[in-house]
Amino acid sequence: MSTNTERSSWETPAGRAEQMTDLDKQVGSLGPADYMTVRRELVIKQIKAQKIHRWHLSLLVYLSVNAVLVISWVVLAVTGWSHYVVTGLPQNFFWPIFTIVIWGIFVAIWGYRAYRGNVYTEEQIQREMKKLP
């Protein structure tokens, strides 16, 4: 790495170079007020994309964990051990339903907020604007 303070194109983070060129294309020769408006819109799009990405990750975890629980329930039911897992309930009771429903409600709320929630605080917007080049 050179001691030069400028970064070459191969040293810039992958997403940053594209964002800067997109911003330059959108702004062109606009004034400072229009530049900030375009920059703000770009930041709001980034925040929304981050929320959707986080929701996709939480949905993946939800599906994975519940798949493991259902598979374990099937194995315990087939081998006859399910009545030892949850006492006081009928044999072969589908006990993973509790996590599927309760956790599913929260995942649905997070998904709604990721796709439909469009209220961003000024603090979130300013924090993301500082991250832009």
N, C-alpha and C positions, 0 to 999 in steps of 0.2 A: 504494500500500500504506500502510496506516495505521501509526502509531507504537505502536498498542496491542499489548500482548504476547500477547493472545489471538488465536487464528486463527479466522477465520470459516470456515463450512462449505465455501465454494468454494476456500479456500486449502489445505485438508488434502489430502494425497496420496490418490489414488483408492482404493487398497486399504486404507489405514489407517482411514478412516471406517467401512467395512463391518466390519473386524476388531473395532473397538472396540464397535460395536453388537452383533455376534455374541457377543462376550465378555460384554457386559453382560446379554444375554438368557440366556446359559448360566449365569452366576453368580447373577444375581438378588440374593437377600439371604443368600448363603452366608457362612460365616465365612472368616477369612483363610487357613486351611489348605486349605479347599475351593477358594478363589479361586486359590491357587497351583497346585493340582492341575489345575484346568480350564485355567489359563494354560499350564501345562507341556504338557498334551495338545494344545492349539492350536499350540504351537511345534513339537511333534513332527510334527504334520500338515503344517505349513509346510515343515519340512526335507524331508520325504518328497516333497512336491509340487515343491520346488526340484530335487531329484535327478531326478525323472521328467521335468521340463521340460528339464534339461540333457541327459538321455539322448535326448529327442526331437530336440534340436538336433544332437547328435552323430550320430544316425541319419540326419537330413536331410543333413548334410555327407557322411557315408559314401555314401549313395545318389547324391548329386550328383556327387561326385568319381569314383565308379566308373562312373556313366553316361557321363561325359566320356571316361574311359579306354576303355570298350567302344566308344563311337562312334568314337573315334580309331583303335581297332584295326580296326573295320569299314572305315573310309575307307582306311587303309593296306593292308588286305588286298585291297580292290577295286582299288586303283590299282597294286598290285604292289610296294609299298614295304615290306611287312612284314618281308621277309628282311634289310633294312638296319637295322631297329630292334633285333632280338635276333639276334646272330650265334651260330652253333653249334647252333641249334634248327631243327627242320623248318619249312619255309615255311608261313605262315599259322598258326603256333603261337599259341594264345590266351594271350598273356602277361599280360593283366590278371587272370588267375586268382590270381596271387600276392597282389596287394593285396586282392582280394575275399575270399580265404580268411583271410589273416593279420589284416587289419583287422576282418573280420567276426567273428572269434573274440573280439577285444577288445570290440567293440560288444555282442556277446551277453553277455559277462561284465558290462559296465557296465549293461546292461538288467536282468540278473538281480539285481545289487546295488541297482538303483533300485527295483525292484518287490518283491523278496523280502528284501533286506537291511534289517533293522529294528534294527540296533545303532547307537545314536547316542551319542557321547561326551558327558559332562557339559559339556565346554567348548563343544561345538556348541550344546547346549540353552541354556546360560547366555548365549552370545553372541546367539542369536536372541531370548531373553527380554528382553534389553536394548533390542532394536529395537522391541518392542511399546510402544504408548502407555501 
